Amino acid sequence: MQSYKILKNLCNRVVLITGASSGLGEQVAYAVAKKGAIVVVCARRLNKLQDVAATCRHLSGRQAFAYQLDLKQPNQIEKLVNDVEENVGPIDVVINNAGFGLMENVLEFEMDVAEEMFKVNVLGLMYMTKYAALKMAQRKRGLVVNIASSAGKIATPKAAIYAATKAAVISYSNALRLEVKPLGIHVLTVNPGPIRTDFFDFADKSGKYLEKVGDFVLNPEIVATRIVSAIGTNKRELNIPGILEVAHHLYEACPRLGDYFAGQVFNKK
């Protein structure tokens, strides 16, 4: 049996989720808890994490743990992974969900914010993946789920920095997948479109973006369910909604036309 198939049954498996204090990460935590997983939630806001962990315990009937974590601090990431392995159990699934964005013109973008975005969205994800995968490799079993974005495939105005971080996550995941496959570790990349979460409280200063994109806005509970349904399968990439994957292929096939649609028709920022 392929090692990834073992994880189809999440009962009593340890699932670690970053950025789990709200939004998509919170909903993924509840979705895996419903499958009987032992959930480990991580984020900076410990008070909110503790509420999420309590709900997970109620849903799963099992233990759930909350860890305060700043992904900009690699030493915290390594310490957390070691602590979970020693005191909770072997990490079977890591879901790298934490990240933030900001819709702003490149020439007006504060570069200290850009650096922070790369530290959280890219480097934090890489550190977490490395430390967790080193443990998984010893057992020849594990899954890394990297939450990227459709923005990493189809860039639009005012999303240059965020799109760059997510394009980096996609490329990293593709190479990582090839490297760790012989070690029994599977990699799944998730590329969602805009999701109705508090992500946009910071990202969208106008407060009107979600209203403008209308029917394209995704429900976080549905996205979480799709992600968890892909665990234990050989799926390498999950693109939600499917229409954005079609748009990506058209963008690559007809780049000038793609630039027109990305810059004019689909530009709602």
C-alpha positions in Angstrom: 0.0 0.0 0.0 1.2 3.5 -0.8 2.1 5.4 2.4 -0.4 8.2 1.6 -3.3 5.8 1.6 -2.7 5.0 5.3 -3.7 8.6 6.1 -7.2 8.2 4.6 -8.2 7.2 8.1 -7.3 10.2 10.3 -8.6 8.6 13.5 -5.9 9.2 16.2 -3.5 10.7 13.7 -1.7 13.9 14.7 -2.6 16.8 12.4 -0.7 20.1 12.9 -2.2 23.2 11.4 -0.7 26.7 11.2 -2.7 29.9 11.1 -5.5 28.0 12.8 -7.0 30.7 15.1 -9.5 31.8 12.5 -10.6 31.5 8.8 -9.6 28.6 6.7 -7.2 27.1 9.2 -9.9 27.1 11.9 -12.3 25.3 9.6 -9.7 22.7 8.5 -9.1 22.0 12.2 -12.8 21.3 12.7 -12.9 19.2 9.6 -10.0 16.9 10.7 -11.4 16.8 14.2 -14.6 15.4 12.8 -12.5 12.6 11.4 -11.2 11.7 14.8 -7.8 13.3 14.5 -5.6 14.6 17.3 -5.5 18.3 16.3 -2.6 20.6 17.0 -3.4 24.2 16.2 -0.8 27.0 15.9 -1.0 30.7 15.6 0.0 33.9 17.3 -3.3 34.5 19.0 -3.3 32.0 21.9 -6.7 33.0 23.4 -8.4 32.3 20.0 -6.4 29.1 19.5 -7.6 27.7 22.9 -11.2 28.2 21.8 -10.5 26.4 18.6 -8.8 23.5 20.4 -11.7 23.2 22.8 -14.1 22.9 19.9 -11.9 20.3 18.3 -12.0 18.2 21.5 -15.7 18.4 21.4 -15.9 17.3 17.8 -13.3 14.5 18.0 -13.7 13.2 21.5 -9.9 13.3 21.6 -7.2 15.6 22.8 -6.4 18.8 20.9 -3.6 21.2 21.6 -3.0 24.9 21.1 0.5 26.3 20.6 1.4 29.9 20.3 3.7 30.4 17.3 5.4 33.2 15.4 6.4 31.8 12.0 9.0 34.5 11.6 11.0 32.8 14.4 12.6 29.6 13.1 13.7 28.6 16.6 10.1 28.6 17.7 9.1 26.4 14.8 11.8 23.8 15.6 11.0 23.8 19.3 7.3 23.4 18.5 7.8 20.4 16.2 10.1 18.7 18.8 7.6 19.4 21.6 4.7 17.9 19.6 6.7 14.8 18.7 7.7 14.3 22.3 4.5 15.1 24.1 1.6 14.7 21.7 2.7 12.0 19.2 4.3 11.5 15.8 3.1 14.2 13.3 1.3 12.6 10.4 0.0 15.6 8.6 1.2 19.2 8.5 -1.1 21.8 7.0 0.8 25.0 6.3 -2.0 27.5 6.2 -0.7 30.6 7.9 -0.2 33.6 5.7 -1.3 37.2 5.0 -1.6 39.5 2.0 -2.1 43.2 1.2 -3.6 44.7 -1.9 -1.4 47.6 -2.7 0.4 49.1 -5.7 4.0 48.0 -6.0 5.4 51.5 -6.0 3.5 52.3 -2.8 4.2 49.0 -1.0 6.2 49.3 2.2 9.1 46.9 1.8 9.2 46.0 5.5 5.7 44.6 5.0 6.9 42.7 1.9 9.8 41.2 3.9 7.4 40.2 6.7 5.1 38.6 4.1 7.9 36.5 2.7 9.0 35.5 6.2 5.5 34.2 7.1 4.1 33.0 3.7 7.3 31.4 2.4 10.2 31.0 4.8 8.0 30.1 7.8 6.3 27.4 5.6 9.7 26.1 4.5 11.0 25.9 8.1 7.9 24.1 9.3 8.0 21.7 6.4 11.7 20.9 6.9 11.5 20.2 10.7 8.3 18.2 10.4 9.4 16.2 7.3 12.7 15.2 9.0 10.5 13.4 11.6 8.2 12.0 8.9 11.1 10.6 6.9 12.2 8.5 9.9 8.8 6.8 9.8 8.5 6.7 6.0 5.0 8.3 6.4 3.5 11.7 6.2 1.7 14.4 4.4 2.5 18.1 3.8 -0.3 20.3 2.7 0.8 23.7 1.5 -1.9 26.3 1.1 -0.9 28.5 -1.8 -3.3 30.5 -3.9 -4.7 31.0 -7.4 -2.9 34.3 -7.2 0.4 32.4 -7.5 -0.8 31.2 -10.9 -2.7 34.3 -12.2 -1.3 37.5 -11.0 -3.4 40.7 -11.0 -2.7 44.4 -10.2 -2.2 45.2 -6.5 -1.2 41.6 -5.8 2.4 41.5 -6.9 4.0 40.8 -3.6 1.4 38.4 -2.4 1.3 36.6 -5.7 5.1 36.3 -5.6 5.0 34.6 -2.2 2.4 32.1 -3.4 4.2 31.4 -6.7 7.2 30.6 -4.5 5.1 28.2 -2.4 3.8 26.5 -5.6 7.4 26.1 -7.0 8.8 24.9 -3.7 6.0 22.4 -3.3 6.5 21.0 -6.8 10.2 20.3 -6.1 9.6 19.2 -2.6 7.1 16.6 -3.8 9.8 15.0 -6.0 12.4 15.0 -3.3 10.4 13.5 -0.4 8.3 10.9 -2.4 11.0 8.2 -1.9 10.9 9.0 1.8 7.2 8.1 2.0 6.0 11.7 2.3 3.3 13.1 0.0 2.8 16.8 -0.8 -0.5 18.4 -1.7 -0.6 22.0 -2.9 -3.9 23.9 -2.5 -4.7 26.9 -4.7 -7.9 28.5 -3.6 -9.5 31.7 -5.0 -10.7 34.4 -2.6 -12.3 32.9 0.6 -14.7 34.8 2.9 -12.5 35.1 5.9 -10.9 37.8 8.1 -7.8 37.5 5.7 -9.3 40.5 3.9 -9.6 42.6 7.1 -6.0 43.5 6.6 -5.5 42.7 2.9 -8.4 44.9 1.6 -8.3 48.4 3.0 -11.3 49.4 0.9 -13.5 46.7 2.5 -15.2 46.2 -0.9 -13.2 43.5 -2.6 -15.3 40.5 -1.6 -18.5 42.3 -2.7 -16.9 43.0 -6.1 -15.8 39.4 -6.8 -19.3 38.2 -5.8 -19.9 34.6 -6.9 -16.2 33.8 -6.9 -15.9 34.1 -3.2 -15.5 30.7 -1.5 -17.0 29.4 1.7 -14.2 28.4 4.1 -16.1 25.4 5.4 -16.5 24.0 1.9 -12.8 24.6 1.1 -11.8 22.9 4.3 -13.9 19.9 3.5 -12.4 19.6 0.0 -8.9 19.7 1.5 -9.5 17.0 4.1 -11.2 14.9 1.4 -8.0 15.0 -0.6 -5.9 13.6 2.4 -5.1 9.9 1.8 -5.3 10.3 -2.0 -2.6 10.7 -4.6 -3.8 14.2 -5.6 -0.9 16.5 -6.1 -2.8 19.8 -6.5 -6.2 21.1 -5.5 -7.5 24.1 -7.4 -10.7 25.7 -6.1 -12.9 26.7 -7.9 -12.1 24.7 -11.0 -12.8 27.7 -13.3 -9.6 29.3 -12.0 -7.6 26.3 -13.1 -9.2 26.6 -16.6 -8.3 30.4 -16.5 -4.7 29.5 -15.6 -4.3 27.2 -18.6 -5.8 29.8 -20.9 -3.5 32.4 -19.4 -0.5 30.3 -20.2 -1.7 29.5 -23.7 -2.6 33.1 -24.6 -0.5 35.3 -22.4 -1.4 38.6 -24.0 -5.1 37.9 -23.8 -4.5 36.6 -20.3 -2.8 40.0 -19.4 -5.9 41.8 -20.7 -8.3 39.7 -18.6 -6.1 39.8 -15.5 -5.5 43.5 -15.8 -9.0 44.6 -16.8 -11.8 42.1 -16.5 -10.7 40.3 -13.4 -9.1 43.3 -11.7 -11.5 44.0 -8.8 -9.1 45.5 -6.3 
